[in-house]
Amino acid sequence: MVENNHTRPFIHLEEINKVFLVADKQFVALCDISISFHQNEFTAVVGRSGSGKSTLMNMITGIDKPTSGKVIIENMEISQFSETEMAKWRGKNLGIVFQFYQLIPVLSLLENVMLPMQIAGLYTPSERLERANNLLNQVNLQKFVNQKPFMVSGGQQQSTAIARALANDPPILIADEPTGNLSSKEADQVFEIFQNLSSVGKTIIMVTHDEDLAKRAKRVLKLVDGKLSTEKISSPSFFSRLWRRKR
């Protein structure tokens, strides 16, 4: 377990195990995971499909609960929350970015970003409008605020999804394969947004298959068969770097 001794843990997973029952057999998705994340830290989580990356994110977001172990965030054991408590906590503390954007197609980019504020009952209508405009400006979409999602590129849709995830000013941003459907250039742009957000105080945990991108995060964790691996992420070869530039 890698710890940062200069700040107290903001998110702490203690001896997390997650077991699913599949066709009357037990499948261990996570095995004895203990790890801490710190405020302002940008962490990338890598691993092959089925390694447990998304299950780990589900523990942190409260989408699922561990079979055993504790998930503690800001000294609260969220793994013990009821569904109502979890929904309330998640709305104020978490921003989630998905691989497939999940924008509402009939709403403009501006309306998509305003929606979480309306659902949570935060801010006045004029404050929501101003905040949504400011967030879209931060991700360089000020010229596209009135466009529908289908009218902009994949990278711009994902940037909108990031702005939406920040709508309620959550301290934690979880991104599950956010660059999986993007070109190399678009992925670089989205990654740069995450780096900037980390520099201004957000705690970011990003799941990715792209080890080249992952190495640009402050810390990289690798999962292998549901366990944390001590294996270092190797540097990309000359040919993989060349291919990436040409994409």
C-alpha positions as a LaTeX table, in Angstrom:
\begin{tabular}{lrrr}
\hline
Residue & $x$ (\AA) & $y$ (\AA) & $z$ (\AA) \\
\hline
Met1 & 0.00 & 0.00 & 0.00 \\
Val2 & 1.38 & 3.36 & $-1.02$ \\
Glu3 & 0.74 & 6.21 & 1.43 \\
Asn4 & 1.40 & 9.91 & 1.34 \\
Asn5 & 2.71 & 10.87 & 4.76 \\
His6 & 2.17 & 14.61 & 4.29 \\
Thr7 & $-1.65$ & 14.62 & 4.32 \\
Arg8 & $-4.27$ & 12.58 & 6.10 \\
Pro9 & $-6.17$ & 10.04 & 4.00 \\
Phe10 & $-9.30$ & 11.51 & 2.42 \\
Ile11 & $-10.60$ & 8.18 & 1.13 \\
His12 & $-9.60$ & 4.95 & 2.83 \\
Leu13 & $-10.47$ & 1.40 & 1.80 \\
Glu14 & $-9.77$ & $-1.09$ & 4.56 \\
Glu15 & $-9.46$ & $-4.82$ & 3.76 \\
Ile16 & $-12.11$ & $-4.69$ & 1.03 \\
Asn17 & $-13.36$ & $-7.97$ & $-0.37$ \\
Lys18 & $-16.10$ & $-8.30$ & $-2.96$ \\
Val19 & $-17.49$ & $-11.70$ & $-3.90$ \\
Phe20 & $-20.20$ & $-12.30$ & $-6.50$ \\
Leu21 & $-22.22$ & $-15.49$ & $-6.88$ \\
Val22 & $-22.13$ & $-16.54$ & $-10.54$ \\
Ala23 & $-23.88$ & $-19.76$ & $-11.60$ \\
Asp24 & $-23.71$ & $-21.10$ & $-8.03$ \\
Lys25 & $-19.98$ & $-20.41$ & $-7.90$ \\
Gln26 & $-18.17$ & $-17.63$ & $-6.08$ \\
Phe27 & $-16.26$ & $-15.08$ & $-8.12$ \\
Val28 & $-13.82$ & $-12.93$ & $-6.17$ \\
Ala29 & $-13.78$ & $-9.48$ & $-7.80$ \\
Leu30 & $-11.70$ & $-7.76$ & $-5.10$ \\
Cys31 & $-9.39$ & $-9.46$ & $-2.63$ \\
Asp32 & $-8.14$ & $-7.79$ & 0.56 \\
Ile33 & $-7.76$ & $-4.29$ & $-0.89$ \\
Ser34 & $-6.40$ & $-1.67$ & 1.50 \\
Ile35 & $-5.54$ & 1.69 & $-0.04$ \\
Ser36 & $-5.82$ & 5.39 & 0.73 \\
Phe37 & $-6.36$ & 8.40 & $-1.52$ \\
His38 & $-5.51$ & 11.94 & $-0.50$ \\
Gln39 & $-6.99$ & 15.36 & $-1.15$ \\
Asn40 & $-5.80$ & 17.05 & $-4.35$ \\
Glu41 & $-4.39$ & 13.73 & $-5.58$ \\
Phe42 & $-4.84$ & 12.49 & $-9.15$ \\
Thr43 & $-4.71$ & 8.69 & $-9.23$ \\
Ala44 & $-5.02$ & 6.44 & $-12.28$ \\
Val45 & $-6.18$ & 2.84 & $-11.84$ \\
Val46 & $-5.14$ & 0.45 & $-14.60$ \\
Gly47 & $-5.64$ & $-3.24$ & $-15.30$ \\
Arg48 & $-7.04$ & $-5.64$ & $-17.83$ \\
Ser49 & $-10.77$ & $-6.19$ & $-18.32$ \\
Gly50 & $-12.08$ & $-8.19$ & $-15.37$ \\
Ser51 & $-9.26$ & $-7.12$ & $-13.07$ \\
Gly52 & $-11.66$ & $-5.38$ & $-10.67$ \\
Lys53 & $-11.22$ & $-1.73$ & $-11.67$ \\
Ser54 & $-14.90$ & $-0.88$ & $-12.06$ \\
Thr55 & $-15.81$ & $-2.89$ & $-8.95$ \\
Leu56 & $-13.28$ & $-0.84$ & $-7.00$ \\
Met57 & $-14.89$ & 2.37 & $-8.28$ \\
Asn58 & $-18.32$ & 1.03 & $-7.29$ \\
Met59 & $-17.06$ & 0.64 & $-3.73$ \\
Ile60 & $-15.93$ & 4.27 & $-3.59$ \\
Thr61 & $-19.08$ & 5.67 & $-5.21$ \\
Gly62 & $-21.39$ & 3.51 & $-3.10$ \\
Ile63 & $-22.99$ & 2.03 & $-6.20$ \\
Asp64 & $-22.20$ & $-1.35$ & $-4.61$ \\
Lys65 & $-21.14$ & $-2.44$ & $-1.13$ \\
Pro66 & $-18.23$ & $-4.67$ & $-0.15$ \\
Thr67 & $-18.79$ & $-8.23$ & 1.00 \\
Ser68 & $-16.45$ & $-7.35$ & 3.85 \\
Gly69 & $-14.27$ & $-4.42$ & 4.80 \\
Lys70 & $-14.82$ & $-0.70$ & 5.21 \\
Val71 & $-15.02$ & 2.31 & 2.85 \\
Ile72 & $-14.26$ & 5.47 & 4.83 \\
Ile73 & $-14.47$ & 8.92 & 3.26 \\
Glu74 & $-13.89$ & 12.05 & 5.35 \\
Asn75 & $-14.12$ & 9.90 & 8.51 \\
Met76 & $-17.54$ & 8.54 & 7.50 \\
Glu77 & $-18.01$ & 4.84 & 6.83 \\
Ile78 & $-20.13$ & 5.17 & 3.70 \\
Ser79 & $-20.32$ & 1.39 & 3.27 \\
Gln80 & $-22.81$ & 1.45 & 6.16 \\
Phe81 & $-25.07$ & 4.14 & 4.65 \\
Ser82 & $-28.66$ & 3.37 & 3.71 \\
Glu83 & $-29.70$ & 3.90 & 0.09 \\
Thr84 & $-31.30$ & 7.24 & 1.00 \\
Glu85 & $-28.24$ & 8.40 & 2.93 \\
Met86 & $-25.97$ & 7.29 & 0.10 \\
Ala87 & $-27.97$ & 9.13 & $-2.57$ \\
Lys88 & $-27.87$ & 12.34 & $-0.53$ \\
Trp89 & $-24.16$ & 12.00 & 0.20 \\
Arg90 & $-23.31$ & 11.14 & $-3.41$ \\
Gly91 & $-25.17$ & 14.17 & $-4.77$ \\
Lys92 & $-23.03$ & 16.54 & $-2.72$ \\
Asn93 & $-19.66$ & 14.80 & $-2.65$ \\
Leu94 & $-19.17$ & 12.88 & $-5.91$ \\
Gly95 & $-18.93$ & 13.76 & $-9.56$ \\
Ile96 & $-18.93$ & 10.73 & $-11.88$ \\
Val97 & $-17.75$ & 10.69 & $-15.49$ \\
Phe98 & $-18.60$ & 7.65 & $-17.64$ \\
Gln99 & $-17.12$ & 6.24 & $-20.82$ \\
Phe100 & $-20.28$ & 6.86 & $-22.87$ \\
Tyr101 & $-20.92$ & 10.45 & $-21.68$ \\
Gln102 & $-24.60$ & 9.81 & $-20.76$ \\
Leu103 & $-25.70$ & 13.28 & $-21.74$ \\
Ile104 & $-29.42$ & 13.86 & $-22.29$ \\
Pro105 & $-29.73$ & 14.26 & $-26.08$ \\
Val106 & $-32.73$ & 16.63 & $-26.11$ \\
Leu107 & $-31.01$ & 19.11 & $-23.78$ \\
Ser108 & $-28.33$ & 21.61 & $-24.77$ \\
Leu109 & $-24.85$ & 21.33 & $-23.28$ \\
Leu110 & $-25.75$ & 24.19 & $-20.93$ \\
Glu111 & $-28.98$ & 22.47 & $-19.81$ \\
Asn112 & $-27.13$ & 19.18 & $-19.25$ \\
Val113 & $-24.70$ & 20.92 & $-16.89$ \\
Met114 & $-27.51$ & 22.74 & $-15.05$ \\
Leu115 & $-29.50$ & 19.54 & $-14.47$ \\
Pro116 & $-27.61$ & 18.17 & $-11.41$ \\
Met117 & $-28.04$ & 21.53 & $-9.65$ \\
Gln118 & $-31.77$ & 21.45 & $-10.33$ \\
Ile119 & $-32.10$ & 17.87 & $-9.09$ \\
Ala120 & $-30.18$ & 18.64 & $-5.89$ \\
Gly121 & $-32.04$ & 21.91 & $-5.36$ \\
Leu122 & $-28.79$ & 23.84 & $-5.18$ \\
Tyr123 & $-28.37$ & 27.50 & $-6.15$ \\
Thr124 & $-30.97$ & 29.88 & $-7.54$ \\
Pro125 & $-31.95$ & 29.64 & $-11.23$ \\
Ser126 & $-29.71$ & 32.58 & $-12.15$ \\
Glu127 & $-26.81$ & 31.10 & $-10.16$ \\
Arg128 & $-27.26$ & 27.76 & $-11.94$ \\
Leu129 & $-27.09$ & 29.49 & $-15.31$ \\
Glu130 & $-23.98$ & 31.44 & $-14.36$ \\
Arg131 & $-22.29$ & 28.40 & $-12.84$ \\
Ala132 & $-23.03$ & 26.17 & $-15.85$ \\
Asn133 & $-21.66$ & 28.80 & $-18.23$ \\
Asn134 & $-18.51$ & 29.15 & $-16.12$ \\
Leu135 & $-17.96$ & 25.38 & $-16.01$ \\
Leu136 & $-18.35$ & 25.04 & $-19.77$ \\
Asn137 & $-15.94$ & 27.92 & $-20.19$ \\
Gln138 & $-13.39$ & 26.05 & $-18.05$ \\
Val139 & $-13.50$ & 23.13 & $-20.50$ \\
Asn140 & $-13.33$ & 25.45 & $-23.54$ \\
Leu141 & $-16.93$ & 24.99 & $-24.65$ \\
Gln142 & $-18.19$ & 28.54 & $-24.24$ \\
Lys143 & $-18.98$ & 28.72 & $-27.98$ \\
Phe144 & $-21.10$ & 25.56 & $-27.88$ \\
Val145 & $-23.33$ & 26.05 & $-24.83$ \\
Asn146 & $-26.55$ & 26.01 & $-26.85$ \\
Gln147 & $-25.62$ & 23.02 & $-29.02$ \\
Lys148 & $-27.18$ & 19.59 & $-28.49$ \\
Pro149 & $-24.76$ & 16.72 & $-27.72$ \\
Phe150 & $-25.05$ & 15.19 & $-31.21$ \\
Met151 & $-23.85$ & 18.47 & $-32.72$ \\
Val152 & $-20.40$ & 18.37 & $-31.09$ \\
Ser153 & $-17.47$ & 15.93 & $-31.12$ \\
Gly154 & $-16.94$ & 13.01 & $-28.75$ \\
Gly155 & $-14.23$ & 14.91 & $-26.92$ \\
Gln156 & $-16.54$ & 17.91 & $-26.49$ \\
Gln157 & $-19.31$ & 15.64 & $-25.20$ \\
Gln158 & $-16.93$ & 14.16 & $-22.64$ \\
Ser159 & $-15.77$ & 17.63 & $-21.64$ \\
Thr160 & $-19.43$ & 18.51 & $-21.10$ \\
Ala161 & $-19.82$ & 15.40 & $-18.96$ \\
Ile162 & $-16.88$ & 16.58 & $-16.83$ \\
Ala163 & $-18.47$ & 20.02 & $-16.44$ \\
Arg164 & $-21.73$ & 18.33 & $-15.43$ \\
Ala165 & $-19.89$ & 16.17 & $-12.88$ \\
Leu166 & $-18.54$ & 19.39 & $-11.32$ \\
Ala167 & $-21.91$ & 21.13 & $-11.23$ \\
Asn168 & $-22.48$ & 20.67 & $-7.49$ \\
Asp169 & $-18.82$ & 21.36 & $-6.67$ \\
Pro170 & $-18.01$ & 17.87 & $-5.34$ \\
Pro171 & $-14.60$ & 17.30 & $-3.73$ \\
Ile172 & $-14.23$ & 13.90 & $-5.45$ \\
Leu173 & $-14.32$ & 13.13 & $-9.18$ \\
Ile174 & $-14.53$ & 9.51 & $-10.32$ \\
Ala175 & $-13.91$ & 8.79 & $-14.02$ \\
Asp176 & $-14.51$ & 5.29 & $-15.39$ \\
Glu177 & $-12.73$ & 4.86 & $-18.76$ \\
Pro178 & $-13.42$ & 8.51 & $-19.71$ \\
Thr179 & $-11.17$ & 8.41 & $-22.78$ \\
Gly180 & $-12.18$ & 4.96 & $-24.04$ \\
Asn181 & $-14.19$ & 6.29 & $-27.00$ \\
Leu182 & $-11.96$ & 9.24 & $-27.86$ \\
Ser183 & $-9.18$ & 9.86 & $-30.33$ \\
Ser184 & $-5.67$ & 10.31 & $-28.98$ \\
Lys185 & $-5.90$ & 14.10 & $-29.32$ \\
Glu186 & $-9.28$ & 14.23 & $-27.57$ \\
Ala187 & $-8.02$ & 11.92 & $-24.82$ \\
Asp188 & $-5.05$ & 14.22 & $-24.21$ \\
Gln189 & $-7.38$ & 17.21 & $-23.92$ \\
Val190 & $-9.66$ & 15.44 & $-21.44$ \\
Phe191 & $-6.66$ & 14.27 & $-19.41$ \\
Glu192 & $-5.35$ & 17.82 & $-19.26$ \\
Ile193 & $-8.68$ & 18.94 & $-17.79$ \\
Phe194 & $-8.30$ & 16.33 & $-15.03$ \\
Gln195 & $-4.76$ & 17.51 & $-14.31$ \\
Asn196 & $-5.97$ & 21.11 & $-14.02$ \\
Leu197 & $-8.81$ & 20.09 & $-11.70$ \\
Ser198 & $-6.39$ & 18.22 & $-9.45$ \\
Ser199 & $-4.18$ & 21.30 & $-9.26$ \\
Val200 & $-7.09$ & 23.37 & $-7.91$ \\
Gly201 & $-8.07$ & 20.94 & $-5.19$ \\
Lys202 & $-10.17$ & 18.10 & $-6.61$ \\
Thr203 & $-9.42$ & 14.50 & $-5.67$ \\
Ile204 & $-9.56$ & 12.51 & $-8.91$ \\
Ile205 & $-9.58$ & 8.75 & $-9.41$ \\
Met206 & $-9.58$ & 7.62 & $-13.03$ \\
Val207 & $-9.94$ & 4.10 & $-14.39$ \\
Thr208 & $-8.23$ & 3.62 & $-17.73$ \\
His209 & $-6.83$ & 0.96 & $-20.06$ \\
Asp210 & $-4.42$ & 3.55 & $-21.47$ \\
Glu211 & $-1.19$ & 3.06 & $-19.54$ \\
Asp212 & 0.53 & 5.82 & $-21.51$ \\
Leu213 & $-2.02$ & 8.33 & $-20.24$ \\
Ala214 & $-2.04$ & 6.81 & $-16.76$ \\
Lys215 & 1.65 & 7.52 & $-16.23$ \\
Arg216 & 0.87 & 11.24 & $-16.39$ \\
Ala217 & $-1.21$ & 11.01 & $-13.19$ \\
Lys218 & 0.42 & 11.66 & $-9.82$ \\
Arg219 & 0.02 & 8.02 & $-8.86$ \\
Val220 & $-0.77$ & 4.81 & $-10.73$ \\
Leu221 & $-2.38$ & 1.74 & $-9.17$ \\
Lys222 & $-2.56$ & $-1.55$ & $-11.02$ \\
Leu223 & $-5.11$ & $-4.27$ & $-10.36$ \\
Val224 & $-4.50$ & $-7.87$ & $-11.32$ \\
Asp225 & $-7.22$ & $-10.45$ & $-10.65$ \\
Gly226 & $-8.79$ & $-8.28$ & $-7.98$ \\
Lys227 & $-5.56$ & $-7.59$ & $-6.12$ \\
Leu228 & $-3.28$ & $-4.58$ & $-6.00$ \\
Ser229 & $-0.09$ & $-5.26$ & $-7.92$ \\
Thr230 & 3.36 & $-3.93$ & $-7.10$ \\
Glu231 & 4.32 & $-4.22$ & $-10.78$ \\
Lys232 & 5.48 & $-0.94$ & $-12.27$ \\
Ile233 & 3.90 & 0.41 & $-15.44$ \\
Ser234 & 6.51 & 0.10 & $-18.16$ \\
Ser235 & 7.42 & 2.99 & $-20.42$ \\
Pro236 & 5.83 & 2.86 & $-23.88$ \\
Ser237 & 7.96 & 1.64 & $-26.72$ \\
Phe238 & 9.07 & 3.92 & $-29.54$ \\
Phe239 & 6.52 & 2.29 & $-31.86$ \\
Ser240 & 3.58 & 2.71 & $-29.43$ \\
Arg241 & 4.48 & 6.39 & $-28.98$ \\
Leu242 & 4.70 & 6.82 & $-32.75$ \\
Trp243 & 1.33 & 5.08 & $-33.26$ \\
Arg244 & $-0.25$ & 7.26 & $-30.58$ \\
Arg245 & 0.91 & 10.46 & $-32.27$ \\
Lys246 & $-0.53$ & 9.31 & $-35.60$ \\
Arg247 & $-3.98$ & 8.38 & $-34.25$ \\
\hline
\end{tabular}
